[in-house]
Protein backbone atom coordinates (compact mmCIF):
# COMPACT_ATOMS: atom_id res chain seq x y z
CA UNK A 1 0.00 0.00 0.00
CA UNK A 2 1.06 3.58 -0.62
CA UNK A 3 0.30 6.90 1.03
CA UNK A 4 -1.73 7.98 -2.01
CA UNK A 5 -4.18 5.11 -1.32
CA UNK A 6 -4.88 6.28 2.24
CA UNK A 7 -7.93 8.21 3.42
CA UNK A 8 -5.54 10.59 5.24
CA UNK A 9 -3.69 11.56 2.04
CA UNK A 10 -4.20 15.12 0.78
CA UNK A 11 -3.14 15.63 -2.84
CA UNK A 12 -1.00 18.75 -3.39
CA UNK A 13 0.11 18.37 -7.03
CA UNK A 14 1.01 15.70 -9.59
CA UNK A 15 4.08 14.53 -7.66
CA UNK A 16 3.30 14.77 -3.96
CA UNK A 17 0.77 15.08 -1.21
CA UNK A 18 0.54 15.50 2.54
CA UNK A 19 -0.40 13.16 5.33
CA UNK A 20 -3.29 14.78 7.23
CA UNK A 21 -2.12 13.12 10.44
CA UNK A 22 1.64 13.73 10.44
CA UNK A 23 1.61 16.83 8.18
CA UNK A 24 4.59 15.33 6.30
CA UNK A 25 4.99 15.83 2.54
CA UNK A 26 4.96 12.42 0.83
CA UNK A 27 5.60 11.43 -2.80
CA UNK A 28 2.88 9.75 -4.89
CA UNK A 29 5.27 6.98 -5.95
CA UNK A 30 8.90 5.94 -5.69
CA UNK A 31 11.08 6.25 -2.60
CA UNK A 32 9.13 7.25 0.51
CA UNK A 33 5.70 6.47 -0.96
CA UNK A 34 5.06 3.39 1.19
CA UNK A 35 2.15 3.66 3.61
CA UNK A 36 2.77 4.33 7.29
CA UNK A 37 1.35 2.34 10.25
CA UNK A 38 -1.66 4.71 10.36
CA UNK A 39 -2.79 3.60 6.88
CA UNK A 40 -6.55 3.36 6.36
CA UNK A 41 -7.69 2.50 2.83
CA UNK A 42 -9.49 5.32 1.05
CA UNK A 43 -12.86 4.45 -0.46
CA UNK A 44 -12.14 3.55 -4.10
CA UNK A 45 -14.04 1.26 -6.46
CA UNK A 46 -11.27 -1.35 -6.41
CA UNK A 47 -11.73 -1.75 -2.64
CA UNK A 48 -15.50 -2.31 -2.90
CA UNK A 49 -17.40 -5.60 -2.68
CA UNK A 50 -19.43 -4.50 -5.72
CA UNK A 51 -16.33 -4.27 -7.94
CA UNK A 52 -15.19 -7.33 -9.91
CA UNK A 53 -13.33 -8.48 -12.99
CA UNK A 54 -10.38 -6.07 -12.84
CA UNK A 55 -8.25 -6.24 -15.99
CA UNK A 56 -4.58 -5.31 -16.52
CA UNK A 57 -5.55 -1.64 -16.87
CA UNK A 58 -7.49 -1.53 -13.58
CA UNK A 59 -10.90 -1.50 -15.26
CA UNK A 60 -13.60 -3.76 -13.88
CA UNK A 61 -17.35 -4.01 -13.42
CA UNK A 62 -19.49 -2.30 -10.78
CA UNK A 63 -22.44 -4.47 -9.76
CA UNK A 64 -23.70 -2.14 -7.02
CA UNK A 65 -26.42 -0.49 -9.09
CA UNK A 66 -29.43 -1.73 -11.06
CA UNK A 67 -27.43 -1.45 -14.29
CA UNK A 68 -23.91 -2.94 -14.21
CA UNK A 69 -21.25 -0.70 -15.73
CA UNK A 70 -17.48 -0.49 -16.06
CA UNK A 71 -15.43 1.41 -13.48
CA UNK A 72 -11.80 2.25 -12.79
CA UNK A 73 -10.37 0.49 -9.73
CA UNK A 74 -8.77 3.72 -8.49
CA UNK A 75 -11.90 5.84 -8.97
CA UNK A 76 -12.89 7.60 -5.73
CA UNK A 77 -16.01 6.23 -4.08
CA UNK A 78 -16.36 8.82 -1.31
CA UNK A 79 -19.96 9.65 -2.24
CA UNK A 80 -21.13 6.26 -3.56
CA UNK A 81 -24.26 5.09 -1.77
CA UNK A 82 -23.48 1.43 -2.57
CA UNK A 83 -19.81 1.37 -1.49
CA UNK A 84 -18.97 -1.61 0.75
CA UNK A 85 -15.32 -1.74 1.87
CA UNK A 86 -13.61 -5.13 1.65
CA UNK A 87 -10.32 -4.17 3.39
CA UNK A 88 -8.68 -1.43 5.44
C-alpha atoms as an extended CHARMM CRD file, in Angstrom:
* protein
*
        88  EXT
         1         1  UNK       CA              0.0000000000        0.0000000000        0.0000000000  PROA      1               0.0000000000
         2         2  UNK       CA              1.0570000000        3.5760000000       -0.6240000000  PROA      2               0.0000000000
         3         3  UNK       CA              0.3020000000        6.9050000000        1.0320000000  PROA      3               0.0000000000
         4         4  UNK       CA             -1.7310000000        7.9750000000       -2.0130000000  PROA      4               0.0000000000
         5         5  UNK       CA             -4.1830000000        5.1080000000       -1.3200000000  PROA      5               0.0000000000
         6         6  UNK       CA             -4.8810000000        6.2840000000        2.2420000000  PROA      6               0.0000000000
         7         7  UNK       CA             -7.9320000000        8.2050000000        3.4180000000  PROA      7               0.0000000000
         8         8  UNK       CA             -5.5440000000       10.5910000000        5.2450000000  PROA      8               0.0000000000
         9         9  UNK       CA             -3.6910000000       11.5570000000        2.0450000000  PROA      9               0.0000000000
        10        10  UNK       CA             -4.2050000000       15.1190000000        0.7760000000  PROA      10              0.0000000000
        11        11  UNK       CA             -3.1410000000       15.6260000000       -2.8390000000  PROA      11              0.0000000000
        12        12  UNK       CA             -1.0030000000       18.7480000000       -3.3910000000  PROA      12              0.0000000000
        13        13  UNK       CA              0.1120000000       18.3690000000       -7.0290000000  PROA      13              0.0000000000
        14        14  UNK       CA              1.0050000000       15.7040000000       -9.5950000000  PROA      14              0.0000000000
        15        15  UNK       CA              4.0790000000       14.5310000000       -7.6560000000  PROA      15              0.0000000000
        16        16  UNK       CA              3.2960000000       14.7730000000       -3.9620000000  PROA      16              0.0000000000
        17        17  UNK       CA              0.7670000000       15.0760000000       -1.2130000000  PROA      17              0.0000000000
        18        18  UNK       CA              0.5430000000       15.5040000000        2.5420000000  PROA      18              0.0000000000
        19        19  UNK       CA             -0.4030000000       13.1630000000        5.3280000000  PROA      19              0.0000000000
        20        20  UNK       CA             -3.2900000000       14.7750000000        7.2260000000  PROA      20              0.0000000000
        21        21  UNK       CA             -2.1170000000       13.1210000000       10.4420000000  PROA      21              0.0000000000
        22        22  UNK       CA              1.6370000000       13.7270000000       10.4440000000  PROA      22              0.0000000000
        23        23  UNK       CA              1.6120000000       16.8260000000        8.1750000000  PROA      23              0.0000000000
        24        24  UNK       CA              4.5950000000       15.3320000000        6.2960000000  PROA      24              0.0000000000
        25        25  UNK       CA              4.9920000000       15.8340000000        2.5400000000  PROA      25              0.0000000000
        26        26  UNK       CA              4.9560000000       12.4160000000        0.8270000000  PROA      26              0.0000000000
        27        27  UNK       CA              5.5960000000       11.4330000000       -2.8020000000  PROA      27              0.0000000000
        28        28  UNK       CA              2.8830000000        9.7500000000       -4.8850000000  PROA      28              0.0000000000
        29        29  UNK       CA              5.2650000000        6.9790000000       -5.9460000000  PROA      29              0.0000000000
        30        30  UNK       CA              8.9000000000        5.9360000000       -5.6870000000  PROA      30              0.0000000000
        31        31  UNK       CA             11.0760000000        6.2480000000       -2.6000000000  PROA      31              0.0000000000
        32        32  UNK       CA              9.1310000000        7.2540000000        0.5050000000  PROA      32              0.0000000000
        33        33  UNK       CA              5.7050000000        6.4670000000       -0.9550000000  PROA      33              0.0000000000
        34        34  UNK       CA              5.0640000000        3.3860000000        1.1930000000  PROA      34              0.0000000000
        35        35  UNK       CA              2.1530000000        3.6600000000        3.6120000000  PROA      35              0.0000000000
        36        36  UNK       CA              2.7710000000        4.3280000000        7.2880000000  PROA      36              0.0000000000
        37        37  UNK       CA              1.3490000000        2.3380000000       10.2520000000  PROA      37              0.0000000000
        38        38  UNK       CA             -1.6570000000        4.7110000000       10.3580000000  PROA      38              0.0000000000
        39        39  UNK       CA             -2.7920000000        3.6000000000        6.8840000000  PROA      39              0.0000000000
        40        40  UNK       CA             -6.5530000000        3.3570000000        6.3630000000  PROA      40              0.0000000000
        41        41  UNK       CA             -7.6880000000        2.5000000000        2.8330000000  PROA      41              0.0000000000
        42        42  UNK       CA             -9.4880000000        5.3210000000        1.0470000000  PROA      42              0.0000000000
        43        43  UNK       CA            -12.8590000000        4.4470000000       -0.4620000000  PROA      43              0.0000000000
        44        44  UNK       CA            -12.1440000000        3.5470000000       -4.1000000000  PROA      44              0.0000000000
        45        45  UNK       CA            -14.0440000000        1.2620000000       -6.4580000000  PROA      45              0.0000000000
        46        46  UNK       CA            -11.2720000000       -1.3500000000       -6.4070000000  PROA      46              0.0000000000
        47        47  UNK       CA            -11.7300000000       -1.7470000000       -2.6350000000  PROA      47              0.0000000000
        48        48  UNK       CA            -15.4980000000       -2.3090000000       -2.8980000000  PROA      48              0.0000000000
        49        49  UNK       CA            -17.3990000000       -5.5960000000       -2.6750000000  PROA      49              0.0000000000
        50        50  UNK       CA            -19.4320000000       -4.4950000000       -5.7190000000  PROA      50              0.0000000000
        51        51  UNK       CA            -16.3340000000       -4.2730000000       -7.9440000000  PROA      51              0.0000000000
        52        52  UNK       CA            -15.1890000000       -7.3290000000       -9.9130000000  PROA      52              0.0000000000
        53        53  UNK       CA            -13.3320000000       -8.4830000000      -12.9890000000  PROA      53              0.0000000000
        54        54  UNK       CA            -10.3840000000       -6.0720000000      -12.8370000000  PROA      54              0.0000000000
        55        55  UNK       CA             -8.2470000000       -6.2450000000      -15.9890000000  PROA      55              0.0000000000
        56        56  UNK       CA             -4.5770000000       -5.3150000000      -16.5180000000  PROA      56              0.0000000000
        57        57  UNK       CA             -5.5490000000       -1.6380000000      -16.8660000000  PROA      57              0.0000000000
        58        58  UNK       CA             -7.4860000000       -1.5300000000      -13.5770000000  PROA      58              0.0000000000
        59        59  UNK       CA            -10.9030000000       -1.5020000000      -15.2550000000  PROA      59              0.0000000000
        60        60  UNK       CA            -13.6020000000       -3.7570000000      -13.8760000000  PROA      60              0.0000000000
        61        61  UNK       CA            -17.3490000000       -4.0080000000      -13.4170000000  PROA      61              0.0000000000
        62        62  UNK       CA            -19.4860000000       -2.3020000000      -10.7800000000  PROA      62              0.0000000000
        63        63  UNK       CA            -22.4370000000       -4.4700000000       -9.7560000000  PROA      63              0.0000000000
        64        64  UNK       CA            -23.7040000000       -2.1430000000       -7.0240000000  PROA      64              0.0000000000
        65        65  UNK       CA            -26.4190000000       -0.4950000000       -9.0910000000  PROA      65              0.0000000000
        66        66  UNK       CA            -29.4320000000       -1.7320000000      -11.0560000000  PROA      66              0.0000000000
        67        67  UNK       CA            -27.4340000000       -1.4540000000      -14.2930000000  PROA      67              0.0000000000
        68        68  UNK       CA            -23.9110000000       -2.9380000000      -14.2150000000  PROA      68              0.0000000000
        69        69  UNK       CA            -21.2500000000       -0.6960000000      -15.7290000000  PROA      69              0.0000000000
        70        70  UNK       CA            -17.4760000000       -0.4870000000      -16.0570000000  PROA      70              0.0000000000
        71        71  UNK       CA            -15.4340000000        1.4110000000      -13.4850000000  PROA      71              0.0000000000
        72        72  UNK       CA            -11.7960000000        2.2530000000      -12.7930000000  PROA      72              0.0000000000
        73        73  UNK       CA            -10.3720000000        0.4860000000       -9.7320000000  PROA      73              0.0000000000
        74        74  UNK       CA             -8.7670000000        3.7240000000       -8.4870000000  PROA      74              0.0000000000
        75        75  UNK       CA            -11.8960000000        5.8430000000       -8.9680000000  PROA      75              0.0000000000
        76        76  UNK       CA            -12.8870000000        7.5970000000       -5.7320000000  PROA      76              0.0000000000
        77        77  UNK       CA            -16.0080000000        6.2300000000       -4.0840000000  PROA      77              0.0000000000
        78        78  UNK       CA            -16.3650000000        8.8220000000       -1.3110000000  PROA      78              0.0000000000
        79        79  UNK       CA            -19.9580000000        9.6460000000       -2.2380000000  PROA      79              0.0000000000
        80        80  UNK       CA            -21.1260000000        6.2620000000       -3.5590000000  PROA      80              0.0000000000
        81        81  UNK       CA            -24.2640000000        5.0940000000       -1.7650000000  PROA      81              0.0000000000
        82        82  UNK       CA            -23.4810000000        1.4330000000       -2.5660000000  PROA      82              0.0000000000
        83        83  UNK       CA            -19.8100000000        1.3720000000       -1.4860000000  PROA      83              0.0000000000
        84        84  UNK       CA            -18.9700000000       -1.6120000000        0.7520000000  PROA      84              0.0000000000
        85        85  UNK       CA            -15.3180000000       -1.7410000000        1.8750000000  PROA      85              0.0000000000
        86        86  UNK       CA            -13.6140000000       -5.1320000000        1.6510000000  PROA      86              0.0000000000
        87        87  UNK       CA            -10.3220000000       -4.1740000000        3.3860000000  PROA      87              0.0000000000
        88        88  UNK       CA             -8.6800000000       -1.4280000000        5.4420000000  PROA      88              0.0000000000
